[in-house]
Amino acid sequence: MRMSLVLASGAGYETFSPDALPSTLRTVRKTSVYLTEVQAERLARLSKQQRRPQAEIIRDAIAAYAAPRPEERRFSLDGVVVGDGATIADVDEDELLRGFGE
């Protein structure tokens, strides 16, 4: 079964084969984004300056914002320290301050 896409244009409707569409249109999902007037103007200005579609700028911004993070690094300190396991919180305050200010 051959599919076609009908797009509205100023003069009526035009029919396109999906194969004739840019690859971007075949791989993305349409969505709506609500922007403030300032954001919309900034996006339009960026689009014009960079000669790129607004959707591409938004996709790139999302990719940069939500870039995959490197795998969580885990450090093991087991066996690195020798002692009885006591912490500095277990040491008397007077003993900690001994020698300061002398």
CYANA upper distance limits for C-alpha pairs under 8 A (distance plus 0.5 A):
  3 MET  CA     17 SER  CA      7.25
  3 MET  CA     18 PRO  CA      7.61
  4 SER  CA     15 THR  CA      6.92
  4 SER  CA     16 PHE  CA      6.08
  4 SER  CA     17 SER  CA      5.16
  4 SER  CA     18 PRO  CA      6.57
  5 LEU  CA     15 THR  CA      6.03
  5 LEU  CA     16 PHE  CA      5.57
  5 LEU  CA     17 SER  CA      6.60
  5 LEU  CA     18 PRO  CA      6.99
  6 VAL  CA     13 TYR  CA      6.91
  6 VAL  CA     14 GLU  CA      6.13
  6 VAL  CA     15 THR  CA      4.98
  6 VAL  CA     16 PHE  CA      6.84
  7 LEU  CA     13 TYR  CA      6.09
  7 LEU  CA     14 GLU  CA      5.89
  7 LEU  CA     15 THR  CA      6.91
  7 LEU  CA     16 PHE  CA      8.25
  8 ALA  CA     12 GLY  CA      6.38
  8 ALA  CA     13 TYR  CA      5.01
  8 ALA  CA     14 GLU  CA      6.97
  9 SER  CA     13 TYR  CA      6.10
  9 SER  CA     14 GLU  CA      7.44
 16 PHE  CA     20 ALA  CA      7.01
 16 PHE  CA     21 LEU  CA      8.05
 17 SER  CA     21 LEU  CA      7.69
 18 PRO  CA     26 ARG  CA      7.94
 21 LEU  CA     25 LEU  CA      6.93
 21 LEU  CA     26 ARG  CA      7.58
 22 PRO  CA     26 ARG  CA      7.52
 23 SER  CA     27 THR  CA      6.97
 24 THR  CA     28 VAL  CA      6.71
 25 LEU  CA     29 ARG  CA      8.48
 35 LEU  CA     39 GLN  CA      6.14
 35 LEU  CA     40 ALA  CA      6.19
 36 THR  CA     40 ALA  CA      6.61
 37 GLU  CA     41 GLU  CA      6.64
 38 VAL  CA     42 ARG  CA      6.63
 39 GLN  CA     43 LEU  CA      6.58
 40 ALA  CA     44 ALA  CA      6.63
 41 GLU  CA     45 ARG  CA      6.59
 42 ARG  CA     46 LEU  CA      6.64
 43 LEU  CA     47 SER  CA      6.57
 43 LEU  CA     54 GLN  CA      6.97
 43 LEU  CA     57 ILE  CA      8.35
 44 ALA  CA     48 LYS  CA      6.71
 44 ALA  CA     54 GLN  CA      7.31
 45 ARG  CA     49 GLN  CA      6.55
 46 LEU  CA     50 GLN  CA      6.38
 46 LEU  CA     51 ARG  CA      8.47
 46 LEU  CA     54 GLN  CA      8.42
 46 LEU  CA     57 ILE  CA      8.50
 47 SER  CA     51 ARG  CA      6.00
 47 SER  CA     52 ARG  CA      5.54
 47 SER  CA     53 PRO  CA      6.27
 47 SER  CA     54 GLN  CA      5.96
 47 SER  CA     57 ILE  CA      7.71
 48 LYS  CA     52 ARG  CA      7.39
 52 ARG  CA     56 GLU  CA      7.18
 52 ARG  CA     57 ILE  CA      7.54
 53 PRO  CA     57 ILE  CA      7.12
 54 GLN  CA     58 ILE  CA      6.80
 55 ALA  CA     59 ARG  CA      6.63
 56 GLU  CA     60 ASP  CA      6.63
 57 ILE  CA     61 ALA  CA      6.63
 58 ILE  CA     62 ILE  CA      6.69
 59 ARG  CA     63 ALA  CA      6.66
 60 ASP  CA     64 ALA  CA      6.64
 61 ALA  CA     65 TYR  CA      6.56
 62 ILE  CA     66 ALA  CA      6.42
 63 ALA  CA     67 ALA  CA      5.95
 77 LEU  CA     81 VAL  CA      8.06
 86 ALA  CA     90 ASP  CA      6.81
 87 THR  CA     91 VAL  CA      7.79
 91 VAL  CA     95 GLU  CA      7.49
 91 VAL  CA     96 LEU  CA      7.46
 92 ASP  CA     96 LEU  CA      7.00
 93 GLU  CA     97 LEU  CA      6.76
 94 ASP  CA     98 ARG  CA      6.57
